[in-house]
Amino acid sequence: MAQETLATRVKNAPITFAICAINVAAFLFVETPDGSTQVATLVRVGALERSHVWAGEYFRFVTPMFLHIGWMHLLWNTYCLVGWCSPVERVLGRARFAFTYLVTGMGACAVSLLCHDAPGGAGASGAAFGIVAMTMALRWKVLGSWEAFTADRWVRSTGGMIVLWTVLGFTAMRMDTFAHGGGFLTGAVLGAVFLGTSARSRTVKAVALAAFVAALVGLLAAAAHRWPGEKSAWEDYQTALHDRGL
């Protein structure tokens, strides 16, 4: 079988490549003047940061998934996105794939905000983990049963990879493992909504999707609310600068 040309791949998965192009353009916009590894620069252009979201900057549930920290972060995520997203876009179609990517990225941002204080959070990996979850849901649909799903070599390999990255994220490497988990869980639930209702009536599909959207809105609202005891290192830093007259 002849290998696909780049033009064919772009034609078959235009949303995937558009996302990658946006990521590259955003990276160059940030990298050129100040450097994309500077926390202050990242926060200024829309990276994840608690106190800004608490203050009503809800666009930060979306913008972080298009920002990256350094060249290696960008290149690695771009490579992963092309590999994981292209086949999912072909199966789901452009509209459902774009919806999946955006909401899993938002779920990733929400869980990250709720679980830890890390100013300058950015990257497409949370949404990418959501796409991995959707891929596993598609695999479950093809295999037809949980027994076949859990015995499948690809499923086991992918599950092992997720466990490995999670362990590395908590121990050896600087990664937002909470965002990865949030994206994966959001993608898994959405996969159940899309695929678990595929043979049901339009009303059932609409109700299931509405329930998913309501749950996502609740998660975003919880992340945007300042709960008792929650702190922001960025807020403390800015207060210290103000006290020093800087």
N, C-alpha and C positions, 0 to 999 in steps of 0.2 A: 504493500500500500504506500502510495507516494506521500511524502511528508508535506504538511501544510505550509504554505508560504506565510510570511508575516502579514501580508495584506489580507489573506483569507482568514487568518486568526482574528485580526481586527474586525473584519466584516462579521464574523460569527459571534464575537463577544465585544461589541462596541462599548458597552457600559464599563466593563472591566478595564479596557485600555483607556477610556476617558478618565476613570478614577486614578489610574496610574499617571496619566498626563497632568491631572490637577495636582497630585502629590508632588510631582517633579517641579511644576511651576511654583507651587507654594514654597517648596524647599529653597529654590533659587531666590525667591523673593526675600526669604528670611536670611539665607546664608550670605548673600552678597554684601549687604551693608554691615551686619553685626555678628554674624556667626550663629548657626542654628543650635549650638550647644550651650548658649547663654540662657539661663533660666529667666532672667528679666526680659530678654527679647522674646522668648517663647510665650511668656505670660502676656506680654503686650499685644502679640498678634493673635491670641485666641487659644492658647494651650489650657489644659485643665488646671483649675485652681479653686479651692473651696470658697474663699471669701468673695471672689468675683461672682461665682454662681449664687451664693447667698444674697448678693447685692442685686440680683436680677439679670445677670448676663447669661441667660439660658442658651444662647447660641454656642456656649462652650460645651454643650452636650454633643455638638456636631463638629465644630472646627478642629478639635484635637485629632480626629481620625484622618485628617488631611495634612497634618504637620509631622515632621520627623526631626530626630536629634542626631545630626551628623550623617556623613555620607554612607557609612556602613549600615546604619539603621534604615535609611531610605532604600538602598540597593537590596538588602535582604528582604524587606517587606514587599518591595516591588516584585522580586522573584517569586515570593510565596503567593502574592495576589494573582499573578498571571497563571501560576500552576493550579491554584485551588479554585479561583473564581470563574475562569473561562468555561470549564465544563458545567458548573452549576448554572451559569447564565444561560447556556444553551438549553438546559433541561427546564428551568423555571420560566424562561422568557425574560425579556428586558425589564418590564415593569416590576414583576415580582422579585427579580434578582436585585434591582435597585432598592426596592423597599426592604428586602432582607438585609442588604449591606448597611443601609442607614440605621435601621432600628437595632441591629445587633451592635453596631458601633455606639449608639446611644445607650444601650443597656450596659455596655462595657464601661462607658464613662460614668454612669450612675453608680454602679457597684464600686468602681475605683474611688469615687468621692465619698461614698458611705464608709468604706472599709479602712482607708488610710489617708494621711495628709501628705501629699507629694506634689508640691508646686511644680508646674511646668510639664505635667504629664502630656504625652503626645505619641502618635503613631497609629498605624492602620492595623496593628496586630489584634486588637480587641475585636474589630469587625471580621478580621481574617479567621479568628477562632469561631466566630459565629457561622462563617461559611463552612468551616470544617464540620461543625455540628449539623448544618443543613445537608452536607455531603453524606454524613453518616445516616441521617434520616432517609435520604434517597436510597442509600444502600439497603436499609431496613425494608423499604417498600419493595425493592426488587427481590430480596431474599424471601420475603413473605412471612417469616415467623421469627420470634425472639430466639428460638433454639438455633436456627440457621444463622441468625445475625451474630450471636455470641460465639459461634463456632467458626465464623468466617475469618480467614487469615488476614485479609486487608483490615477488617474491623479491629482485630486484636493488635495489629501493627500500629494502626492509627491511635488506638487507645493507649498503647504503650508510649507512643511519642508524646501524647498529651500529658501523661503522668510524668515523663522525663522532664519536659519543659517546665511543668509546675514545680517539681522538686528543685530544678536548677534556678528557677525564679525566686524561690524562697531561701536558697542557700548560697549559690555560687555566682550568679549573674544578676546584674541590675535590670530587672524587668518588672513591669506592672502585672503581676500574676493575678491580682484582683480583677483588672480589666479583662484579662484573658478568660478568667472564669465567668465573668459577667457576660461577655460576648458569646461564649460557648453555651451557657444556659439559655440565653435569649434565643439563640439560633435553634437550640434543641426544641424549645417550646413552640417556636414559630414553625419548625419542621413538622411537629405533631399537628399543628393547626392546618397547614397546607396539605399534608399528605394523609393525615388521619381522617379528613373530611372530604377527600377527593371523590369518593363514590356516593356522597350524600347529597341531599337537596341543596339548592341555592340558599334557602333560609338557614339551614344548619351551618353552612359555610360562613354566611354573613354573621351569625351569632357568635361562632367560634372566633372569627377574626375581631369582632367588636370586643369580646372578652379579653383577647390578647392585647389589643390597643389600650383598653382600660387598665389592665395590669401594668403595662409599660408606663402609662401616664402616672399611675400611682408610684411606681419605682422612681421615676424622674422627680416627682413632687417630694418624695422622701429624701432624695439626694440634694434637692434644692433647699430643703429646710435645715436651719441650724438647730440641731438637737442639743439638749443640755450636756455639757462636758466636751462638746466638739471644739477643737482648736484649729487655727490656721497659722502655720509657720510663716507664711507670706504676710499675713496681717500683722503678726508680731514684729516681723522685720521692718515693715513700713512704719509701724508705730515707733520703733527704736530710732529709725532715721529721722522721723519728725521731731522726736524728743531731743535729738542732737542738732537740730536745725539744719539738716541736710535735705 
